Amino acid sequence: MKTFSFKNFILLSLTFILFTVLGTLTHEGGHIAAAKYYGYETTLHYSSMNYKKPWQA
């Protein structure tokens, strides 16, 4: 019985990386949705988002 499959290891690793990126961007998108609801201007960066009030310079 084979206990380690290199092909499965690579597939699971790439899947994990993909879902980590998608999950992070979705999470930050939720912050942006809330900020926009309250009237802030936002920018999205990987793993963070910035905001400022539109009436501030």
C-alpha positions in Angstrom: 0.0 0.0 0.0 1.3 3.4 -1.0 1.3 5.9 1.9 2.6 9.0 0.1 1.5 10.3 -3.3 3.6 13.2 -4.6 0.9 14.0 -7.1 -1.7 14.4 -4.3 0.7 16.4 -2.2 1.3 18.9 -5.0 -2.5 19.1 -5.8 -3.4 19.7 -2.2 -0.6 22.3 -1.7 -1.7 24.3 -4.8 -5.3 24.0 -3.8 -4.5 25.3 -0.3 -2.5 28.3 -1.7 -5.4 29.1 -4.1 -8.0 29.0 -1.4 -5.8 31.0 1.0 -5.6 33.8 -1.6 -9.3 33.7 -2.4 -10.3 33.6 1.3 -8.0 36.6 2.1 -9.4 38.7 -0.7 -13.0 37.8 0.1 -12.4 38.7 3.8 -10.9 42.1 2.8 -13.7 42.6 0.4 -16.1 42.4 3.3 -14.2 45.2 5.0 -14.5 47.3 1.8 -18.2 46.7 1.6 -18.7 47.9 5.1 -16.5 50.9 4.6 -18.3 51.9 1.4 -21.6 51.5 3.1 -20.5 54.2 5.6 -19.1 56.5 2.8 -15.4 55.9 3.0 -13.1 55.6 0.0 -11.1 52.4 0.0 -8.2 50.7 -1.7 -7.5 46.9 -1.6 -4.0 45.4 -1.1 -3.2 41.8 -0.5 -4.0 41.1 3.2 -5.1 44.7 3.9 -7.3 47.5 2.9 -6.9 51.2 3.4 -9.7 53.8 3.8 -10.2 57.5 4.2 -13.1 59.7 4.6 -14.0 61.5 1.3 -14.3 64.8 3.0 -10.6 64.6 4.2 -7.8 65.8 2.0 
